[in-house]
C-alpha cells in the first residue's frame, strides 16, 4: 500500500511571486522535486497552490511512498519536506507548517 506525506502552509497575496520561476519558494520546491526521486521507495511528488482566495495562497507539497518504512526513512532524512522548507529560503517556521500522513482506503 502506498503512503502519502503532505506538508502545507499559507503565504500572503504579497508573497505569490515567491512561487514564480526563480522565486525563493519555487527554488526550494524545485530542489525537493529534483532530489526526492533518489530516495528508496519514492513514487511521485506534486506541488500545488490554491487559486480560490485572493488574500492568501495555500501551498501543498505531496509525496507518495511505496511503503510505511520508506515513508518513515524519508521523514527522518534531511530531504523531508518540512526540514527543507525550514532550512532554506524563505525559511517557513515549523509552527506554520501543517503535516499530514495518509494511507489508501482498501
Secondary structure, 3 states (H helix, E strand, C coil): CCEEEEEEEEEEHHHHHHHCCCCHHHHHHHHHHHHHHHCCCEEEEEEEECCCCCCEEEEEEEEEECCHHHHHHHHCCCCCHHHHHHHCCCCCCHHHCEEEEEECCC
